Amino acid sequence: MGAVSGLLGIGGGVLIVPFLYLLIGGVGWSGLVVLPEHEAALAHATSLALIIPTALSGLVAYGRRGMVSWSTVVPLGLGAAFTAVVGARVAIELPSLLLKTLFGAFLVLMAWRLARGRVAPATETTPNGRVRWPAALGGGGIVGFMSALLGVGGGVVAIPILIQWVRMDLDRVAAASLGIIAFAALAGTLGYAVAGWGVEGLPSGSAGFVHLPLLAAMLPGALLMAPVGAAWNHRMPTRVLRRVFSSFLLLMGLALLWANGGELMGW
């Protein structure tokens, strides 16, 4: 998963969550026994926990090169952290089938946007390189809520906001996105952990809805293989990467919609 994440240039949540759906729901080969109503929340919470160290490692690397605009990251990150806790609570209250269906629709939307190349380049920076706090908190709030609700880092939401709303220079967007992701993933993980504490039916080794053994098993590979994927990224043409990524997201999104949407509608 780390190699694919690095290859496609994303935080990894859009890849990790479908994998965790399969792993947690596949009792026959994974060995995990999870009540159906807890499957989506457990997958989303564990995904967010896995995203924290990967986002921080990238943020540190960018920080050493002086590419992190903290005057932008801090207000957007605080907004993301606050609403991530709310998003985690909302996700826990929603039916698991509905969450999986929403995530499938989210993947299809992202595939469509990527295939059409719907990303407008920034043409100007914010005055004095800063953003207004009310706008920053609002933009970060959108990122945090979607991040926790769907179990993704939030980069697919943060990057358009940074480019089109904040008007940040393109060479600083990736670093700022990782900073916001770190805020959102940490707050969302804590929200899932606290909300799930004492809930019956969760597998052993869970801290609330975060499954620690699964997190520990996936973390080394994600950290070690992400640089490999990044190296592949530099060798592949942008057009090829866009097609690979959009095709993958489309197939995963349609599969989730087919498997869960029909059952949700009673088909």
C-alpha positions in Angstrom: 0.0 0.0 0.0 2.9 2.4 0.7 4.4 1.9 -2.7 1.1 2.5 -4.5 0.4 5.5 -2.3 3.8 7.0 -3.1 3.4 6.2 -6.8 0.0 8.0 -7.1 1.1 10.9 -4.9 -1.7 10.8 -2.3 -2.0 10.4 1.4 -3.2 6.8 1.0 -6.6 6.9 2.6 -8.4 6.3 -0.7 -6.4 3.1 -1.1 -6.2 2.0 2.6 -9.9 2.2 3.3 -11.0 -0.2 0.5 -8.2 -2.6 1.5 -9.4 -2.5 5.1 -13.0 -3.0 4.1 -11.9 -6.3 2.4 -9.6 -7.3 5.3 -12.0 -6.6 8.1 -15.0 -8.0 6.3 -13.2 -11.1 5.0 -13.5 -13.2 8.1 -12.5 -16.4 6.2 -9.0 -15.3 5.5 -8.2 -12.3 7.7 -9.0 -13.9 11.1 -10.7 -10.8 12.3 -14.3 -11.0 13.6 -16.0 -7.7 13.5 -19.7 -7.0 13.8 -21.1 -5.7 10.5 -22.2 -2.4 12.1 -18.7 -1.7 13.2 -16.8 -2.6 10.0 -16.7 0.9 8.4 -15.9 2.8 11.5 -13.0 0.4 12.4 -11.6 0.7 8.8 -11.9 4.5 8.8 -10.3 4.9 12.2 -7.4 2.6 11.5 -6.8 4.3 8.2 -6.6 7.7 9.9 -4.2 6.3 12.5 -1.9 4.9 9.7 -2.0 8.3 7.9 -0.6 10.2 10.9 3.0 9.0 10.8 3.2 9.0 7.0 1.9 12.6 6.9 4.3 13.7 9.7 7.3 12.1 8.0 6.6 14.0 4.8 5.9 17.2 6.7 9.3 17.0 8.4 11.1 16.4 5.1 9.4 19.5 3.6 10.1 21.5 6.8 13.8 20.8 6.5 13.7 22.5 3.1 11.8 25.5 4.4 8.7 24.7 2.2 6.0 24.6 5.0 3.9 27.8 5.1 3.0 27.6 8.8 0.9 30.8 8.6 -1.4 28.8 6.3 -1.1 25.3 7.8 -1.8 26.3 11.4 -5.2 28.0 10.9 -6.4 25.5 8.4 -5.1 22.6 10.5 -6.9 23.9 13.6 -10.2 24.1 11.6 -9.6 20.6 10.3 -8.9 19.2 13.8 -12.1 20.6 15.3 -14.4 19.3 12.6 -12.5 15.9 12.3 -13.8 15.1 15.8 -17.3 16.0 14.7 -16.9 13.9 11.5 -15.8 10.9 13.5 -18.9 11.1 15.7 -21.2 11.4 12.7 -19.5 8.4 11.0 -20.1 6.3 14.1 -23.8 7.1 14.1 -24.3 6.3 10.4 -25.0 2.8 9.2 -22.0 1.0 8.0 -23.6 0.3 4.6 -24.3 4.0 4.1 -20.7 4.9 5.0 -19.3 2.4 2.4 -21.8 3.7 -0.2 -20.7 7.3 0.5 -17.1 6.3 0.2 -17.8 4.5 -3.1 -19.5 7.6 -4.5 -16.5 9.7 -3.3 -14.1 7.5 -5.2 -16.1 7.8 -8.4 -16.2 11.6 -8.1 -12.5 11.7 -7.5 -11.9 9.5 -10.5 -14.0 11.7 -12.7 -12.3 14.9 -11.6 -8.8 13.4 -12.1 -9.7 12.0 -15.5 -10.9 15.5 -16.6 -7.9 17.2 -15.1 -10.1 19.6 -13.1 -7.4 21.3 -11.1 -6.9 25.0 -11.8 -3.3 26.3 -11.3 -2.9 29.2 -8.8 -2.1 32.5 -10.4 -1.5 34.5 -7.3 -0.5 34.2 -3.7 -2.4 35.5 -0.7 -1.6 39.0 0.6 1.7 38.8 2.5 1.6 35.0 2.2 -1.2 34.7 4.8 -4.8 33.8 4.9 -7.7 35.2 6.9 -8.4 33.2 9.9 -12.2 32.9 9.4 -11.7 31.7 5.8 -8.9 29.4 6.9 -10.9 27.8 9.7 -13.8 27.3 7.3 -11.7 25.7 4.6 -9.9 23.5 7.2 -13.2 22.6 8.6 -14.4 21.1 5.3 -11.1 19.1 5.1 -11.4 17.8 8.6 -15.0 16.7 8.5 -14.6 14.9 5.2 -11.4 13.3 6.4 -12.8 11.8 9.5 -16.2 10.9 7.9 -14.6 8.9 5.1 -11.3 7.8 6.8 -9.0 9.6 4.3 -6.2 12.0 5.0 -8.0 14.8 3.4 -5.4 15.7 0.7 -7.9 15.3 -2.1 -10.0 18.0 -0.4 -7.2 20.1 0.9 -5.3 20.5 -2.3 -8.2 22.1 -4.3 -8.8 24.4 -1.4 -5.2 25.5 -1.2 -5.0 26.0 -4.9 -8.4 27.6 -5.7 -9.3 29.3 -2.4 -6.1 30.1 -0.6 -4.3 30.7 -4.0 -1.1 29.2 -2.7 2.0 28.8 -4.9 2.0 25.3 -6.4 5.4 24.4 -5.1 4.2 24.8 -1.5 0.8 23.1 -1.9 2.0 19.5 -1.1 3.7 20.6 2.1 0.8 22.5 3.3 -1.6 19.7 2.5 0.5 17.3 4.6 0.4 19.7 7.5 -3.4 19.9 7.4 -3.7 16.1 6.9 -1.6 15.6 10.1 -3.9 17.8 12.1 -7.1 16.2 10.7 -5.8 12.6 11.0 -4.7 13.0 14.6 -7.9 14.6 15.7 -10.0 12.2 13.8 -8.2 9.2 15.2 -8.6 10.5 18.8 -12.3 11.1 18.1 -12.8 7.5 16.9 -10.8 6.1 19.8 -12.8 8.0 22.5 -16.2 7.4 20.9 -15.5 3.7 20.5 -14.1 3.2 24.0 -16.2 0.5 25.8 -18.2 -0.4 22.7 -19.0 -4.1 22.7 -18.2 -6.4 19.8 -14.9 -4.8 18.7 -12.0 -7.2 18.2 -9.2 -7.6 20.8 -6.4 -5.1 20.6 -8.7 -2.2 19.7 -8.4 1.2 21.2 -11.9 2.4 20.6 -12.4 1.9 16.9 -8.7 1.9 16.1 -7.4 -1.7 15.7 -3.8 -1.5 17.0 -2.5 -4.9 15.8 -3.6 -4.2 12.3 -2.1 -0.7 12.5 1.2 -2.1 13.7 1.3 -4.7 10.9 0.7 -2.2 8.1 2.8 0.7 9.4 6.3 -0.6 8.5 5.4 -1.4 4.9 3.7 1.9 4.4 6.7 3.9 5.7 9.3 1.8 3.9 7.7 1.4 0.5 6.3 5.0 0.1 9.7 6.2 -1.1 9.8 3.4 -3.7 6.5 4.5 -5.0 7.6 8.1 -5.1 10.7 7.0 -7.2 8.4 5.2 -9.7 6.3 8.4 -9.8 9.2 10.4 -11.1 9.8 7.9 -13.9 6.2 7.7 -15.2 4.5 10.4 -17.4 1.8 12.5 -15.7 -0.8 11.4 -18.3 -0.1 7.7 -17.5 -0.3 8.3 -13.7 -3.6 10.1 -14.1 -5.1 7.3 -16.1 -3.8 4.6 -13.7 -5.1 6.4 -10.7 -8.4 7.4 -12.1 -9.1 3.9 -13.4 -8.2 2.4 -10.0 -10.5 4.8 -8.2 -13.3 4.3 -10.6 -13.2 0.5 -10.3 -13.0 0.6 -6.5 -15.8 3.1 -6.3 -18.1 1.2 -8.6 -17.4 -2.0 -6.7 -18.3 -0.4 -3.4 -21.5 1.1 -4.8 -22.5 -2.3 -6.3 -21.8 -4.2 -3.2 -23.2 -1.8 -0.6 -25.5 0.6 -2.5 -27.8 -2.2 -3.7 -28.1 -3.7 -0.2 -28.7 -0.3 1.3 -31.6 0.3 -1.1 -33.0 -3.1 -0.5 -32.3 -4.5 -4.0 
